[in-house]
Amino acid sequence: MNHIQNAKVFKALCDPKRLAIIELLTNGEQCACVLLEQLDLTQSGLSYHMKILVESQLVQSRQEGKWMYYQISTEGRMAAVELLLAITATK
């Protein structure tokens, strides 16, 4: 197990604002501008939380013009599920 990457996944999931962002992204790809309208965050606050979510690989991003677009990463989501199953498995 890569403990550093595993810790990043749990860090991403341990904040209520990041959980709210993930919930919004379950509706599909969202522009940062749309996320800002729906959350009580400043642009720098959103950037901070998105950096953590992207580093955890739960969320992927792409830039179009001056805006960033975010969506849940299928691979990252599955890796997080597998991680939780692996660390909670009885021996």
CORVEN-V177667 format. One record per residue. N is the residue number from 1. PSI is psi in whole degrees, -180 to 180 (* if undefined). Layout:
BEGIN
[[N | PSI] [N | PSI]]
END
This chain:
BEGIN
[[1 | 141] [2 | 99] [3 | -32] [4 | -48] [5 | -39] [6 | -42] [7 | -35] [8 | -37] [9 | -48] [10 | -34] [11 | -41] [12 | -33] [13 | -4] [14 | 11] [15 | 131] [16 | -36] [17 | -39] [18 | -35] [19 | -37] [20 | -39] [21 | -46] [22 | -42] [23 | -42] [24 | -35] [25 | -11] [26 | -15] [27 | 1] [28 | -178] [29 | 138] [30 | 141] [31 | 147] [32 | -34] [33 | -37] [34 | -42] [35 | -41] [36 | -37] [37 | -28] [38 | -8] [39 | 154] [40 | 68] [41 | 151] [42 | 169] [43 | -40] [44 | -35] [45 | -43] [46 | -44] [47 | -42] [48 | -50] [49 | -37] [50 | -35] [51 | -45] [52 | -43] [53 | -40] [54 | -42] [55 | -29] [56 | -13] [57 | 11] [58 | -26] [59 | 143] [60 | 156] [61 | 159] [62 | 149] [63 | 137] [64 | 110] [65 | -130] [66 | -4] [67 | 148] [68 | 143] [69 | 140] [70 | 148] [71 | 158] [72 | 136] [73 | 121] [74 | -45] [75 | -44] [76 | -39] [77 | -46] [78 | -39] [79 | -38] [80 | -40] [81 | -46] [82 | -39] [83 | -49] [84 | -42] [85 | -42] [86 | -43] [87 | -14] [88 | 3] [89 | 138] [90 | 151] [91 | *]]
END
